[in-house]
Amino acid sequence: MCYGYGMLCDFHTHTFHSDGILSPIELIRYACVHGYSALAITDHVGTGSLERVVGEVAADCALAMKHWKIVAVSGVELTHLPAAAIDDAAWRAREAGASIVVVHGQTISEPVEEGTNLAAIKSRHVDILAHPGRLTEKEAELAAETGTFLELSGRKSHGSTNAHVAGLAVRFGARLLVNSEAHSDTDLLSEDSVRQIIRAAGLAEDQQPAITMVNPGKLLKKLGYTLTV
């Protein structure tokens, strides 16, 4: 919840360009109806599909922003790449026109290559490390230094490690965000669901404004977007 603007900000979602079920413009429309003020489309890509997906998503985001009151951000989620390839792929995504670059972190449920979290955090082209379930102290400390945002996931399969991620982020001063990982309209966030995710991660009520207002604002500013009520 982007409380400073009274609406929701969500920086990690998927469409039918990867494993979601809606087109980008459909998902953006549902987000508008849900009261979102900002939505990033970040479909899974490898190096083969990167340029195509970025171009197609960017077109729908531009159309949405022309006609609807929402910040629609085109991006990618670099997924299951060799760790050594992440920095170059993130740079390629930027060159292709991606406004936001997310990296699929080392979850406890998938065979993400060792070193992925660290490579993402080290890359100056990466904005968010998604569901970094195997996050280490060293990585959390480095994320605080680089300004890489760490995700608390709204997706059940990835959210089981939210408390671990939150604990390290708070300890070392890394920035947290709550994202839905939406694959359909029914996965989109609400004010209540965001609060529940934060509470379930073991965070206190006075820690919520940084996650729900300050950090989304900093990320949007970094990406060059301005929210208007």
C-alpha positions as CSV (number, residue, x, y, z in Angstrom):
1,M,0.0,0.0,0.0
2,C,1.5,3.3,-1.1
3,Y,-0.1,5.2,1.8
4,G,1.4,8.5,0.8
5,Y,-0.9,8.6,-2.2
6,G,-3.8,6.5,-0.7
7,M,-3.4,3.8,-3.3
8,L,-1.5,0.6,-4.0
9,C,1.9,0.2,-5.6
10,D,3.0,-3.2,-6.8
11,F,6.3,-3.8,-8.7
12,H,6.2,-7.6,-9.5
13,T,3.4,-9.1,-11.7
14,H,3.1,-11.5,-14.6
15,T,0.9,-11.7,-17.8
16,F,0.5,-14.2,-20.6
17,H,3.9,-13.2,-21.9
18,S,5.2,-15.6,-19.3
19,D,3.1,-17.6,-16.8
20,G,0.2,-15.2,-16.1
21,I,-3.2,-15.5,-17.7
22,L,-4.1,-11.9,-18.7
23,S,-2.6,-9.6,-21.3
24,P,-0.7,-6.6,-19.9
25,I,-3.5,-4.2,-20.7
26,E,-6.0,-6.5,-19.0
27,L,-4.0,-6.7,-15.8
28,I,-3.4,-3.0,-15.8
29,R,-7.1,-2.4,-16.1
30,Y,-7.9,-4.7,-13.2
31,A,-5.3,-2.9,-11.2
32,C,-7.0,0.4,-11.9
33,V,-10.3,-1.0,-10.7
34,H,-8.5,-2.3,-7.6
35,G,-7.4,1.2,-6.7
36,Y,-3.7,0.9,-7.7
37,S,-1.7,4.0,-8.4
38,A,1.3,2.1,-9.8
39,L,1.8,-1.3,-11.3
40,A,4.9,-2.9,-12.9
41,I,4.6,-5.7,-15.4
42,T,7.6,-7.9,-14.9
43,D,7.2,-11.1,-16.9
44,H,9.8,-13.9,-16.7
45,V,12.4,-13.6,-19.4
46,G,15.7,-15.1,-20.5
47,T,18.1,-13.6,-23.0
48,G,16.2,-15.0,-25.9
49,S,12.8,-13.4,-25.2
50,L,14.0,-10.2,-23.5
51,E,13.7,-7.6,-26.2
52,R,10.4,-8.9,-27.6
53,V,8.7,-9.0,-24.2
54,V,10.0,-5.6,-23.2
55,G,8.7,-4.0,-26.4
56,E,5.3,-5.5,-26.3
57,V,4.7,-4.7,-22.6
58,A,6.0,-1.1,-23.0
59,A,3.4,-0.5,-25.7
60,D,0.5,-1.5,-23.4
61,C,1.9,0.5,-20.5
62,A,2.2,3.6,-22.6
63,L,-1.4,3.2,-23.8
64,A,-2.7,2.7,-20.2
65,M,-0.9,5.8,-19.0
66,K,-2.3,7.9,-21.8
67,H,-5.9,7.1,-20.9
68,W,-6.0,5.9,-17.3
69,K,-4.9,7.4,-14.0
70,I,-2.2,4.8,-13.2
71,V,1.6,4.6,-13.4
72,A,2.1,1.5,-15.6
73,V,5.8,0.4,-15.5
74,S,7.2,-1.9,-18.1
75,G,9.9,-4.3,-16.9
76,V,11.1,-7.9,-16.7
77,E,11.9,-10.6,-14.2
78,L,15.2,-12.3,-15.1
79,T,14.5,-15.8,-14.1
80,H,16.8,-18.9,-13.7
81,L,19.7,-17.3,-15.5
82,P,23.3,-18.3,-14.7
83,A,24.4,-16.0,-11.9
84,A,27.4,-14.9,-14.0
85,A,25.0,-13.7,-16.8
86,I,22.7,-11.5,-14.6
87,D,24.5,-8.2,-14.8
88,D,24.8,-8.3,-18.6
89,A,21.2,-9.4,-19.0
90,A,20.0,-6.6,-16.7
91,W,22.0,-4.2,-18.8
92,R,20.4,-5.6,-22.0
93,A,16.9,-5.2,-20.4
94,R,17.7,-1.5,-19.8
95,E,18.9,-1.0,-23.3
96,A,15.7,-2.7,-24.6
97,G,13.6,-0.1,-22.7
98,A,12.7,-1.9,-19.5
99,S,12.0,0.7,-16.8
100,I,12.3,-1.8,-14.0
101,V,14.5,-4.9,-13.7
102,V,13.6,-7.6,-11.2
103,V,15.7,-10.7,-10.6
104,H,14.1,-14.0,-9.5
105,G,15.9,-14.7,-6.2
106,Q,17.0,-17.9,-4.6
107,T,13.8,-19.4,-3.2
108,I,13.7,-22.5,-1.0
109,S,11.4,-24.2,-3.5
110,E,13.2,-23.9,-6.8
111,P,16.6,-24.8,-8.2
112,V,17.8,-21.2,-8.6
113,E,21.6,-21.2,-9.1
114,E,23.7,-20.4,-6.1
115,G,25.1,-16.9,-6.3
116,T,22.0,-15.4,-8.0
117,N,21.1,-13.2,-5.0
118,L,24.6,-11.8,-4.7
119,A,24.9,-11.2,-8.5
120,A,21.6,-9.3,-8.5
121,I,22.5,-7.2,-5.6
122,K,25.9,-6.3,-7.1
123,S,24.4,-5.3,-10.4
124,R,23.6,-1.6,-10.7
125,H,21.0,-2.4,-13.4
126,V,18.8,-4.4,-11.0
127,D,16.1,-2.7,-8.9
128,I,14.5,-5.5,-7.0
129,L,15.6,-8.9,-5.8
130,A,12.4,-10.9,-5.7
131,H,11.6,-13.5,-3.0
132,P,15.3,-13.9,-2.0
133,G,14.4,-16.8,0.4
134,R,18.0,-18.0,0.9
135,L,19.2,-14.4,1.7
136,T,22.4,-14.3,3.7
137,E,23.7,-11.7,6.2
138,K,26.3,-10.6,3.7
139,E,23.7,-10.2,0.9
140,A,21.4,-8.2,3.2
141,E,24.2,-5.9,4.2
142,L,25.3,-5.4,0.6
143,A,21.7,-4.7,-0.5
144,A,21.6,-1.9,2.1
145,E,24.7,-0.4,0.6
146,T,23.6,-0.7,-3.0
147,G,20.0,0.4,-2.4
148,T,18.6,-2.8,-4.0
149,F,15.1,-3.4,-2.9
150,L,14.2,-6.8,-1.2
151,E,10.8,-8.3,-1.7
152,L,8.2,-9.6,0.8
153,S,6.2,-11.8,-1.5
154,G,2.4,-12.0,-1.5
155,R,2.6,-15.4,-3.3
156,K,2.1,-18.3,-0.8
157,S,4.9,-20.5,-2.3
158,H,7.5,-17.7,-1.9
159,G,6.1,-15.9,1.1
160,S,7.1,-18.6,3.5
161,T,10.5,-17.0,3.9
162,N,9.3,-13.4,4.3
163,A,10.1,-13.4,8.0
164,H,13.7,-14.4,7.3
165,V,14.1,-11.8,4.7
166,A,12.4,-9.1,6.8
167,G,14.6,-9.9,9.8
168,L,17.8,-9.5,7.9
169,A,16.6,-6.4,6.0
170,V,15.7,-4.7,9.3
171,R,19.0,-5.8,10.9
172,F,21.2,-4.3,8.1
173,G,19.0,-1.5,7.0
174,A,18.0,-2.8,3.5
175,R,14.9,-1.5,1.8
176,L,11.8,-3.8,1.7
177,L,8.8,-3.8,-0.6
178,V,5.6,-5.8,-0.6
179,N,4.7,-7.2,-4.1
180,S,1.9,-9.5,-5.2
181,E,3.7,-11.6,-7.8
182,A,0.2,-11.6,-9.4
183,H,-0.5,-14.0,-12.2
184,S,-4.1,-13.0,-12.5
185,D,-6.5,-10.3,-11.3
186,T,-7.4,-12.4,-8.2
187,D,-3.8,-12.2,-7.0
188,L,-3.7,-8.4,-6.9
189,L,-3.1,-6.7,-3.5
190,S,-5.5,-4.9,-1.2
191,E,-4.8,-2.6,1.7
192,D,-5.7,-5.4,4.1
193,S,-3.6,-8.1,2.4
194,V,-0.5,-5.9,2.4
195,R,-0.9,-5.3,6.2
196,Q,-1.3,-9.1,6.7
197,I,1.9,-9.8,4.7
198,I,3.8,-7.3,6.8
199,R,2.5,-8.6,10.1
200,A,3.1,-12.2,9.1
201,A,6.7,-11.3,8.4
202,G,7.1,-10.3,12.0
203,L,7.3,-6.6,11.5
204,A,5.9,-4.0,13.9
205,E,3.2,-1.6,12.9
206,D,5.6,1.4,13.1
207,Q,7.8,-0.3,10.5
208,Q,5.0,-0.4,7.9
209,P,5.2,3.2,6.6
210,A,8.7,2.7,5.3
211,I,7.6,-0.4,3.4
212,T,4.3,0.9,2.1
213,M,5.0,4.5,1.5
214,V,8.6,5.6,1.7
215,N,10.3,2.8,-0.2
216,P,7.7,2.7,-3.1
217,G,8.1,6.5,-3.4
218,K,11.9,6.2,-3.6
219,L,11.7,3.4,-6.2
220,L,9.3,5.4,-8.4
221,K,11.5,8.5,-8.1
222,K,14.5,6.4,-9.1
223,L,12.6,5.1,-12.1
224,G,11.6,8.6,-13.1
225,Y,7.9,8.4,-12.4
226,T,5.7,10.9,-10.4
227,L,2.4,9.9,-8.8
228,T,-0.5,12.3,-8.9
229,V,-3.7,11.9,-6.8
